[in-house]
């Protein structure tokens, strides 16, 4: 199946998640940027609150495409000891890269959420949504990070992912929902007619619309948190 755009993909994905509709214990998290338009449609269909889950890869210095870990929303850091030990990365290397990526993560969270606090997922069913999953490495880090927040259940939901990736991820979560699992997979964009880039402004607009839908204040109506509140 080829999705027209992320909106259609979210609507199709929501049809596979109707058992979670109108439940007070469900929270939908979208992975910025591309996962947020999909998550917006899922949250709307399920009548659930929407938030973001920002994840930044920690790349090996000089070989940034190779990750030695990841940091995530709410101060979570996951490190891959096999990569760190195998490449002999020093603690200084780790901390310098972490500091740089943490700054970008905080910038994105402040840009997207403004002064709105992050939703507390402890004891809730968390449905983590992205617009597609290729290898699953980033999502795997997100799963480990979210698990540290003590949710009642973790559900990964995506419109498309290769069957091999789904098989690897399924054992790491309580449930994995994927609308399409094609045998030949070259990239997520292959399965969308319109896979145009999602901007920071797009993410902010969708979060504001979701907040208004739930009765929460929009970003411009919230008094920004002081800089000293960041950790």
Secondary structure as UniProt FT lines:
FT   HELIX           6..14
FT   TURN            15..16
FT   HELIX           18..20
FT   TURN            21..22
FT   TURN            24..25
FT   STRAND          26..30
FT   TURN            32..33
FT   HELIX           34..46
FT   STRAND          49..52
FT   STRAND          55..60
FT   TURN            61..62
FT   STRAND          63..72
FT   HELIX           73..75
FT   STRAND          76..79
FT   HELIX           81..87
FT   HELIX           91..113
FT   TURN            114..115
FT   TURN            122..123
FT   STRAND          125..130
FT   HELIX           137..147
FT   TURN            148..150
FT   STRAND          153..161
FT   HELIX           163..170
FT   TURN            171..172
FT   STRAND          175..180
FT   HELIX           188..191
FT   HELIX           200..214
FT   HELIX           219..221
FT   HELIX           227..229
//
